[in-house]
Amino acid sequence: MLIERADFADLDALAAHRQAAWTRQRDYVAARSPLHRRAWGGKLPPLRLEALAELPLIDKDMLRESQCTHPPFGDYLAASDNKIARVHRTSGTTGTAMNLALSALDAHETALVGGRAQAASGLGPGHRPAWMTQNSGGASKRPGASKRVTPITASPTSSAISPARPSRTTTCISWRSTCCIRS
């Protein structure tokens, strides 16, 4: 459902595409997600995408609680189990780690969008992005947080490897096997 070269698409065509996607998504989620129906208090999602802000917000704490009471994906997962093609697990840096289930189409579109973002940042055919992990004691007060990850890029025209953003370093947390650990 992605638009090829959306950055150059006509704004009216983009608006129509977003509205059509919202109509499909609105009906699908309303029919299949108990969490959303509870949060919305029986209120139907708006017909127009522009009115989305009228719905109550579902925050990450609600998603975490849903995963704890309905493991492993929570009762907001709107797809059936046989549609799950890929599973990701977050590191839990902002709280408890989360499980994310993707259908084959979700995984494909996520890869396409990621590729578009990488191309927009200057990566192209022949580039080899890499992630270098190094230990750095005391990176965080959280248990298991002892690694820092620095993105690096290898140029196809040079054997040199250089930091992609030498001034930015992000902290990684080790995986947790339990979903209901409270911080």
N, C-alpha and C positions, 0 to 999 in steps of 0.2 A: 504493500500500500504506500510505498515511498514514491515521491515524485523525483524523477531524474532531473538534475540541475535545478532544484527548487530555489536556489539562490538567485536564479535568473527568471523565475516564473512570474507570470502576471499576478498581481496581488488579489484580484477578484477570483482568479482560478484557485489560488491558494486558500482563500477564505471558503470557497465552495468545497474544496477537498477536505479541509478541517471539519466543516460542518457535517459532511457525509460520514467522515470517520467517527465523529462524536455521536451521531445518530446510531450507528452500529454498536459502538462501545457502550453507550448509555443503556441500550436495551439489553445487551449481553450481560453487563455487570449487574444491572437491577434484577435480572432473572436468576443469576447464578452465585452471587456473593452475599451470604448471610451477614457478614460484618458490615458491608456497605448499607444493607437494608436497615440494620439496627442503628447505625450511626445516623442515617438519614431520618430516623424516627417515622417511618412509613411514608415520608414525603417522596414523591417521584422525582427523578432527576429532571432538570429543565429541558425543554425541547431545543433551545438555542444554546450553543456553546458559550456565548457571551454571558449567559446567566449562571454559569457554573459556580461562581462565588456565592450564590445563594444557598448552596448546600453546606451543611456542617463539615468542618475540616476533619479528616482522619489523620491522626499524627502517628509518629513512629512508635510511641508507647502503646497505642492501640494495636498496631501491627505485631509488636513483640508479644503482647498479652494474647493475641489471637494465635500466634505460633505456639505459645506455651500451653494453651488450653486445647488446641487442635493441631498437634504436631503432624508432620514436620513443616507444613507450609501455611498453616492457619486456615481459618474459614473464609478468608477473602480470596483465596485461589479460585478463580472462576472457571478454570479448565478442568476437565476430568484427568485423572491420573494417567490414563493411557495417551494423553496428548503431551505429557512432559518429555522433552527431548534432551534438555540440558539443565543442570542444577549448579547454581553458584552459592557460595556461602561467604557472607561478609566477614570481615575481621573482628567486628565488634568494637571498633575504636570509639564509637559514641554510645556504647552500652552493650547489651547482649548481641552476639552475632545473629544474623538473620539468614534464613534459607530463601533463595530466590529460584523459582521454577520457571523455565522458559519453554514454549512450544518450539517446534522446528522453525516456524516462520518468525517467532520472536528472536530466536538465536541468529537467524540469517539477517534480519533487519538490524539487530544490534551490531552485528559485524559490519554491515554496510555503513551504518551511521558512524561507528568508530573509525572506519577507513576514511570516511569523508572528513572527520575531525582531524585525523592525522595528516591527510592531504592538505587541509587548510593551514596546518602548522608547518608545512614545508616538506613533509615526507613524501616520497614518491617511489616508483618502481626501482628496485635495486637497493633501497635503504633498508637497514636492518636495525630497528629499535631494540634495545636491550634494557634490562633492569638489573642493576648491580646491588647486591645486598651486603652490608657490612655490619659487624657488631659494634655497638656503641653503648657500653654499660650505662644504666640509669636513663635510658631514653624517655621513660615514662614512669609514673607511679603505679601503673596498672601491672598486675602480675603477668609475666610472660613477655612484656614489651621490652625487648632488648636489641631490636634490629632497626636499622635505618635503611631506607631504599632510595637510591639516587638514580633517576632515569639517565641513560646514556644513549648516544646514537653513534653508529658506525657508518661512515660515509662510503659510498660505493667507489669513489675515486681516490680514496686514501685508506691506508691500513690503520690510521690513527682512530682511537676511540675517544670521544670527548663528552663531558657532561652536557646533557641537553639543557639543564637549568642549574648551573653550579651553585647558585645561591639558595635553591629551594630543596629541602630534604623532608621527606615525609616519614612518619613513624608507622611501622607495621606491628601488628599484634599477632601472637600465635593463635591458631584456631582453638576454639573451645568445643567440646563434644556435647555439652549440655545446653539446651536452649533457655532454661529458666534461671540462670545465674543472675542474681540482682547485684548491681553495683552499689 
